[in-house]
Amino acid sequence: MRAALVAFGIALALAGCRSSAPEPEAASRPGDASALSTMERVAVAAQRCWFRAGDPRFAGLIMSPELTSHSGKPRILAVPQGNIGGLPKLVVEASGTPARITSFGPLMDGGAEATRISSDVTRWASGGTTCSRPA
């Protein structure tokens, strides 16, 4: 009996020493309004419409998705081709549920191109899949 109590005490003590792991990021569900699900939709459309389609404003750039973020702000970056660690020319990130999207970087410095990028991102975040035509 004494051995059982000692074993129970040790088990209880060890359980108290265990570090609590951070909660895993919730899986997205297609069509939900979470930041992750929204950025997944935006990333798929951006890759198809901007990078693979040869959109001239993204010439020399590649997409670097950072969807699994411990900050809770999944994002995609447009970075110089051959320098994935270089300064991004565009950052599109989302946070919260429903997702709030922010876009910034040199490609968002104004003008028709910034308006078109914003329009594309808003459409894709809402579930649209169409590509706009380069100006």
MARTIFI-847871 format. One record per atom (N, C-alpha, C): residue number from 1; residue in one letter; z, y, x. Coordinates in pm, 1 decimal. Atoms other than C-alpha are relative to their C-alpha. Layout:
N
- NUM_A_Z_Y_X
...
//
This chain:
135
- 1_M_0.0_-118.1_82.2
- 1_M_0.0_0.0_0.0
- 1_M_0.0_124.7_86.8
- 2_R_-8.2_-114.4_-89.7
- 2_R_92.5_238.6_280.7
- 2_R_-135.4_24.6_66.4
- 3_A_130.7_-12.8_-63.5
- 3_A_-244.4_171.3_450.4
- 3_A_-100.2_63.2_-95.9
- 4_A_90.3_-55.4_100.7
- 4_A_-426.8_253.9_126.9
- 4_A_26.0_149.4_-17.9
- 5_L_-32.9_-141.9_13.8
- 5_L_-241.1_585.9_97.0
- 5_L_-48.5_79.5_121.8
- 6_V_45.8_-66.5_-121.3
- 6_V_-320.4_673.2_459.2
- 6_V_-152.3_14.7_-4.4
- 7_A_146.1_-4.3_9.1
- 7_A_-689.3_586.7_406.8
- 7_A_-44.2_104.9_-101.5
- 8_F_32.4_-97.7_103.4
- 8_F_-694.9_797.0_89.4
- 8_F_21.5_141.4_53.3
- 9_G_-29.9_-130.9_-58.0
- 9_G_-534.5_1089.4_274.3
- 9_G_-105.9_42.1_100.5
- 10_I_104.1_-30.0_-99.2
- 10_I_-790.0_1068.0_556.3
- 10_I_-130.9_34.5_-69.5
- 11_A_124.0_-25.8_74.6
- 11_A_-1080.2_1051.1_311.0
- 11_A_5.0_136.8_-66.1
- 12_L_-16.3_-129.3_66.0
- 12_L_-944.3_1352.5_123.1
- 12_L_-11.6_113.4_102.5
- 13_A_6.4_-101.6_-105.3
- 13_A_-901.5_1548.7_447.2
- 13_A_-142.9_17.9_49.5
- 14_L_138.4_-8.7_-47.1
- 14_L_-1253.8_1465.5_563.8
- 14_L_-90.1_66.2_-103.0
- 15_A_80.7_-61.5_105.1
- 15_A_-1401.4_1567.6_229.6
- 15_A_18.4_151.2_1.1
- 16_G_-26.4_-142.7_-5.9
- 16_G_-1237.8_1907.8_268.3
- 16_G_-65.7_66.0_119.2
- 17_C_61.6_-54.7_-121.3
- 17_C_-1394.5_1952.6_615.0
- 17_C_-151.7_7.2_-9.5
- 18_R_144.9_4.5_12.3
- 18_R_-1747.8_1889.9_497.1
- 18_R_-54.0_139.4_-30.5
- 19_S_59.4_-131.0_27.3
- 19_S_-1965.3_2199.0_510.6
- 19_S_-87.5_-11.1_-123.5
- 20_S_83.9_3.2_119.5
- 20_S_-2136.6_2290.4_191.3
- 20_S_-138.3_49.1_37.8
- 21_A_138.7_-35.1_-30.0
- 21_A_-2512.8_2294.8_228.3
- 21_A_-46.1_103.5_-100.7
- 22_P_51.3_-96.8_95.8
- 22_P_-2699.3_2585.2_74.2
- 22_P_-77.2_-70.2_-110.3
- 23_E_73.3_55.2_113.6
- 23_E_-2847.1_2520.8_-265.8
- 23_E_-148.8_-2.9_34.2
- 24_P_144.6_1.8_-26.2
- 24_P_-3208.0_2405.5_-233.0
- 24_P_-71.1_96.3_-93.1
- 25_E_78.1_-91.0_82.5
- 25_E_-3468.2_2648.7_-359.5
- 25_E_-54.5_-76.3_-119.5
- 26_A_45.7_66.8_120.7
- 26_A_-3554.1_2563.9_-715.3
- 26_A_-151.0_-21.6_5.7
- 27_A_143.0_29.5_2.9
- 27_A_-3890.1_2396.3_-753.1
- 27_A_-66.4_85.7_-106.4
- 28_S_72.2_-79.2_98.8
- 28_S_-4148.0_2605.3_-928.1
- 28_S_-65.6_-93.0_-100.6
- 29_R_72.6_71.6_103.3
- 29_R_-4310.6_2494.7_-1247.7
- 29_R_-124.7_81.4_-30.4
- 30_P_122.4_-75.5_25.7
- 30_P_-4673.2_2587.3_-1310.0
- 30_P_16.0_92.4_-120.7
- 31_G_-3.2_-95.8_108.8
- 31_G_-4686.7_2901.6_-1518.4
- 31_G_133.7_67.8_-21.2
- 32_D_-127.5_-67.9_23.0
- 32_D_-4319.8_2998.4_-1488.6
- 32_D_-2.6_137.7_65.7
- 33_A_-1.7_-138.4_-45.9
- 33_A_-4219.8_3355.2_-1402.3
- 33_A_82.2_19.3_126.8
- 34_S_-79.6_-12.9_-122.2
- 34_S_-4018.8_3278.4_-1087.2
- 34_S_-83.9_61.1_111.5
- 35_A_69.4_-58.8_-114.1
- 35_A_-4103.1_3454.4_-761.8
- 35_A_-85.1_-104.7_71.5
- 36_L_73.5_104.1_-71.1
- 36_L_-4206.9_3124.9_-600.3
- 36_L_-125.5_-41.7_-75.7
- 37_S_115.9_42.3_78.6
- 37_S_-4436.3_3012.5_-881.2
- 37_S_-105.6_110.1_-4.9
- 38_T_92.9_-112.5_4.4
- 38_T_-4590.4_3358.6_-906.1
- 38_T_-74.8_13.6_132.2
- 39_M_65.3_-13.4_-129.8
- 39_M_-4659.0_3375.6_-532.3
- 39_M_-88.8_-119.8_32.0
- 40_E_90.3_114.4_-16.8
- 40_E_-4805.6_3023.9_-537.0
- 40_E_-133.4_29.4_-67.0
- 41_R_123.8_-35.6_71.0
- 41_R_-5059.3_3143.9_-797.1
- 41_R_-77.9_105.6_77.5
- 42_V_65.6_-108.2_-73.4
- 42_V_-5132.5_3459.7_-598.2
- 42_V_-60.6_-53.6_129.8
- 43_A_49.3_53.6_-127.5
- 43_A_-5170.3_3266.7_-270.5
- 43_A_-127.4_-82.6_-19.0
- 44_V_118.6_82.8_25.8
- 44_V_-5418.8_3017.1_-416.5
- 44_V_-120.6_88.7_-30.3
- 45_A_110.7_-88.4_36.5
- 45_A_-5630.7_3293.7_-569.1
- 45_A_-42.1_87.6_117.9
- 46_A_33.5_-84.5_-114.9
- 46_A_-5611.5_3516.3_-259.2
- 46_A_-79.2_-78.9_102.9
- 47_Q_73.6_82.7_-96.5
- 47_Q_-5723.3_3231.8_-35.0
- 47_Q_-143.7_-20.5_-47.4
- 48_R_133.2_27.0_55.9
- 48_R_-6016.3_3153.9_-266.2
- 48_R_-84.7_126.5_-7.2
- 49_C_77.4_-121.3_29.1
- 49_C_-6120.4_3510.5_-352.4
- 49_C_-14.1_95.6_118.5
- 50_W_4.8_-96.0_-109.7
- 50_W_-6040.6_3709.3_-38.5
- 50_W_-45.9_-62.4_130.8
- 51_F_23.3_54.9_-133.7
- 51_F_-6050.3_3479.3_261.9
- 51_F_-117.9_-96.9_4.7
- 52_R_112.0_96.4_-0.7
- 52_R_-6283.5_3188.1_179.1
- 52_R_-129.8_62.2_-48.6
- 53_A_120.3_-62.2_57.0
- 53_A_-6524.2_3410.3_-14.4
- 53_A_-63.4_101.2_96.0
- 54_G_56.3_-93.3_-96.6
- 54_G_-6577.5_3633.4_288.8
- 54_G_6.6_145.3_-42.8
- 55_D_-18.1_-138.7_42.4
- 55_D_-6449.4_3954.3_130.1
- 55_D_3.1_89.1_125.3
- 56_P_9.2_-81.4_-121.1
- 56_P_-6543.0_4225.1_385.5
- 56_P_129.6_70.8_39.5
- 57_R_-124.2_-69.5_-37.3
- 57_R_-6205.2_4400.7_366.3
- 57_R_97.0_-92.8_72.2
- 58_F_-85.6_97.3_-67.8
- 58_F_-6045.8_4078.3_498.4
- 58_F_-70.5_-64.3_119.9
- 59_A_70.4_51.8_-118.5
- 59_A_-6298.2_4021.4_780.2
- 59_A_92.9_9.0_120.8
- 60_G_-84.3_2.7_-118.7
- 60_G_-6114.8_3921.8_1096.1
- 60_G_146.7_-28.2_-28.7
- 61_L_-137.8_29.0_38.9
- 61_L_-5798.2_3835.5_901.8
- 61_L_9.9_-141.4_-55.3
- 62_I_-27.8_128.0_64.7
- 62_I_-5643.0_3507.4_790.4
- 62_I_127.8_15.4_-81.2
- 63_M_-119.8_-3.0_82.0
- 63_M_-5380.9_3436.6_530.4
- 63_M_107.9_-85.7_64.5
- 64_S_-115.9_72.3_-49.8
- 64_S_-5037.1_3333.2_649.5
- 64_S_102.6_-3.6_-113.6
- 65_P_-95.3_6.8_110.5
- 65_P_-4833.4_3211.4_351.4
- 65_P_141.7_-30.4_50.2
- 66_E_-141.5_25.0_-27.7
- 66_E_-4454.0_3223.6_375.1
- 66_E_68.6_-16.4_-135.3
- 67_L_-48.8_20.4_136.1
- 67_L_-4367.5_3074.7_38.3
- 67_L_141.5_-56.1_-5.7
- 68_T_-136.1_53.2_-1.0
- 68_T_-4049.3_2890.9_134.3
- 68_T_86.8_94.2_81.9
- 69_S_-77.3_-105.0_-64.6
- 69_S_-3818.3_3178.2_211.6
- 69_S_146.1_-11.4_-39.3
- 70_H_-143.4_3.2_29.5
- 70_H_-3441.2_3169.8_242.5
- 70_H_47.6_132.6_-58.1
- 71_S_-36.5_-130.4_54.5
- 71_S_-3438.3_3535.6_140.7
- 71_S_-27.0_7.2_-150.1
- 72_G_35.4_-4.5_141.8
- 72_G_-3569.9_3446.3_-204.8
- 72_G_-118.0_90.1_-27.8
- 73_K_117.8_-86.4_13.8
- 73_K_-3879.2_3660.3_-141.2
- 73_K_-121.7_-68.5_61.7
- 74_P_120.9_62.9_-53.3
- 74_P_-4181.6_3433.8_-98.6
- 74_P_-108.5_105.5_16.3
- 75_R_102.2_-100.2_-25.2
- 75_R_-4476.9_3620.7_44.3
- 75_R_-121.8_-60.5_67.6
- 76_I_119.9_33.7_-76.4
- 76_I_-4826.3_3602.6_184.1
- 76_I_-31.5_119.5_88.5
- 77_L_36.6_-103.3_-95.8
- 77_L_-4948.8_3795.4_485.4
- 77_L_-147.5_-12.2_33.0
- 78_A_134.7_-2.0_-56.0
- 78_A_-5296.0_3897.5_596.5
- 78_A_17.0_47.3_143.6
- 79_V_-23.7_-28.6_-141.8
- 79_V_-5279.2_3883.0_977.4
- 79_V_-129.8_-15.7_78.2
- 80_P_121.7_11.8_-81.6
- 80_P_-5537.6_3917.7_1256.0
- 80_P_-29.2_-146.1_35.6
- 81_Q_42.6_134.9_-35.9
- 81_Q_-5733.9_3598.3_1312.0
- 81_Q_22.5_-19.0_149.9
- 82_G_-28.7_27.1_-139.6
- 82_G_-5627.6_3439.3_1639.6
- 82_G_132.9_56.2_47.2
- 83_N_-129.7_-56.7_-35.8
- 83_N_-5293.9_3622.6_1634.7
- 83_N_91.7_-6.0_-122.3
- 84_I_-78.2_18.6_122.1
- 84_I_-5090.5_3475.0_1350.0
- 84_I_135.7_69.4_7.1
- 85_G_-127.0_-70.3_-15.6
- 85_G_-4779.1_3642.9_1494.4
- 85_G_-17.0_150.4_7.1
- 86_G_26.7_-144.0_-7.9
- 86_G_-4946.7_3984.4_1496.7
- 86_G_49.4_73.8_-122.9
- 87_L_-44.0_-81.4_113.0
- 87_L_-4856.2_4270.4_1270.6
- 87_L_-93.4_-21.2_-118.6
- 88_P_84.4_21.3_117.3
- 88_P_-4977.8_4201.3_917.3
- 88_P_-68.4_128.5_-45.3
- 89_K_73.8_-111.8_58.7
- 89_K_-5240.3_4424.2_762.2
- 89_K_33.3_14.0_-148.4
- 90_L_-40.2_-1.1_140.2
- 90_L_-5112.8_4329.0_416.5
- 90_L_114.2_-98.6_-18.9
- 91_V_-110.5_86.8_40.0
- 91_V_-4787.7_4185.9_282.2
- 91_V_10.3_8.9_-152.1
- 92_V_-21.4_7.0_144.4
- 92_V_-4755.3_4072.3_-78.9
- 92_V_119.3_-91.7_-18.8
- 93_E_-118.9_81.7_18.4
- 93_E_-4408.3_3951.2_-174.9
- 93_E_54.5_15.4_-140.7
- 94_A_-59.1_-0.5_134.1
- 94_A_-4221.5_3865.0_-492.1
- 94_A_147.3_-33.1_10.6
- 95_S_-141.9_33.1_7.5
- 95_S_-3857.1_3845.8_-587.5
- 95_S_41.2_-3.7_-147.1
- 96_G_-58.6_3.9_133.4
- 96_G_-3654.1_3756.9_-895.6
- 96_G_-75.6_-82.2_-102.2
- 97_T_60.2_64.6_116.3
- 97_T_-3730.0_3602.6_-1231.6
- 97_T_28.7_88.4_-120.4
- 98_P_141.5_11.4_-33.5
- 98_P_-3941.0_3739.5_-1380.0
- 98_P_-29.5_68.5_133.2
- 99_A_34.4_-47.7_-133.5
- 99_A_-4108.2_3808.0_-1048.3
- 99_A_-39.0_147.3_-1.4
- 100_R_40.9_-137.8_-26.9
- 100_R_-4137.2_4162.9_-924.3
- 100_R_-77.9_-3.8_131.6
- 101_I_88.4_9.7_-116.3
- 101_I_-4426.2_4199.3_-678.2
- 101_I_-9.7_134.8_69.7
- 102_T_16.8_-117.4_-84.0
- 102_T_-4447.6_4445.7_-392.1
- 102_T_-110.2_-29.5_100.8
- 103_S_107.2_13.1_-99.8
- 103_S_-4754.1_4497.5_-172.7
- 103_S_6.3_120.4_91.8
- 104_F_-3.0_-110.2_-95.4
- 104_F_-4756.5_4703.5_145.2
- 104_F_-73.3_-39.1_128.4
- 105_G_71.7_19.9_-125.7
- 105_G_-4925.5_4742.7_482.9
- 105_G_-120.2_91.8_6.3
- 106_P_113.4_-90.8_-17.7
- 106_P_-5228.7_4927.4_620.9
- 106_P_-109.1_-12.8_-106.4
- 107_L_102.6_13.9_104.1
- 107_L_-5463.2_4780.3_358.0
- 107_L_40.8_65.9_-131.5
- 108_M_-48.6_-64.1_122.4
- 108_M_-5246.6_4948.3_91.8
- 108_M_19.0_149.9_19.2
- 109_D_-18.5_-141.9_-30.0
- 109_D_-5272.1_5297.0_243.6
- 109_D_-77.5_94.0_-91.3
- 110_G_67.2_-87.3_95.5
- 110_G_-5461.0_5430.2_-55.1
- 110_G_-147.3_-33.3_-13.9
- 111_G_142.5_16.1_21.0
- 111_G_-5812.5_5448.5_-182.6
- 111_G_-34.1_-115.2_-93.0
- 112_A_51.4_100.1_93.0
- 112_A_-6027.8_5213.9_-384.1
- 112_A_40.3_-141.5_40.4
- 113_E_-35.6_135.1_-45.1
- 113_E_-5945.2_4910.5_-169.2
- 113_E_143.2_-35.1_-39.6
- 114_A_-139.8_23.8_37.9
- 114_A_-5570.2_4944.5_-230.3
- 114_A_11.5_-22.4_-151.4
- 115_T_-0.1_16.0_145.8
- 115_T_-5635.0_4982.5_-602.7
- 115_T_-53.2_-137.3_-37.5
- 116_R_58.1_131.3_30.0
- 116_R_-5852.1_4670.2_-602.0
- 116_R_95.1_-112.9_38.9
- 117_I_-97.5_100.8_-40.7
- 117_I_-5592.5_4467.9_-408.7
- 117_I_111.1_-8.9_-104.6
- 118_S_-107.2_-2.1_101.2
- 118_S_-5321.5_4574.5_-654.8
- 118_S_-46.1_-62.8_-130.4
- 119_S_55.2_55.2_123.4
- 119_S_-5544.1_4488.2_-948.6
- 119_S_-14.6_-151.7_9.6
- 120_D_14.4_144.7_-21.4
- 120_D_-5623.2_4143.4_-803.9
- 120_D_135.8_-68.6_-8.8
- 121_V_-132.3_62.5_-5.0
- 121_V_-5257.8_4064.3_-734.3
- 121_V_64.7_-2.0_-138.2
- 122_T_-57.7_-6.8_134.7
- 122_T_-5145.6_4178.8_-1080.0
- 122_T_-65.3_-102.3_-92.0
- 123_R_73.0_95.2_84.0
- 123_R_-5416.2_3970.1_-1249.5
- 123_R_40.1_-143.2_33.4
- 124_W_-35.3_135.3_-41.6
- 124_W_-5334.9_3657.7_-1045.7
- 124_W_144.3_-33.0_-32.4
- 125_A_-140.9_23.6_31.5
- 125_A_-4959.5_3696.8_-1093.3
- 125_A_18.8_-28.4_-148.5
- 126_S_-7.2_21.3_144.7
- 126_S_-5021.0_3705.2_-1468.8
- 126_S_-69.4_-128.2_-44.9
- 127_G_64.9_126.7_33.8
- 127_G_-5214.9_3378.9_-1453.3
- 127_G_-151.2_4.3_1.9
- 128_G_145.8_-11.6_-9.1
- 128_G_-5569.6_3511.7_-1420.6
- 128_G_-49.9_-67.2_126.3
- 129_T_56.0_71.1_-116.1
- 129_T_-5800.4_3331.9_-1178.2
- 129_T_-130.3_61.8_49.7
- 130_T_128.7_-56.5_-39.3
- 130_T_-6106.9_3554.4_-1154.0
- 130_T_11.0_81.5_127.5
- 131_C_9.0_-78.7_-122.6
- 131_C_-6216.8_3725.6_-834.4
- 131_C_-71.1_130.2_-33.1
- 132_S_70.6_-126.0_15.9
- 132_S_-6315.4_4091.4_-822.3
- 132_S_-111.2_8.1_104.7
- 133_R_111.1_-14.4_-94.2
- 133_R_-6630.8_4200.5_-645.4
- 133_R_32.6_110.2_99.9
- 134_P_-22.8_-104.8_-99.1
- 134_P_-6607.2_4392.4_-319.4
- 134_P_-79.4_125.4_-32.5
- 135_A_67.4_-127.3_28.0
- 135_A_-6696.4_4759.4_-347.9
- 135_A_-110.4_25.2_100.3
//
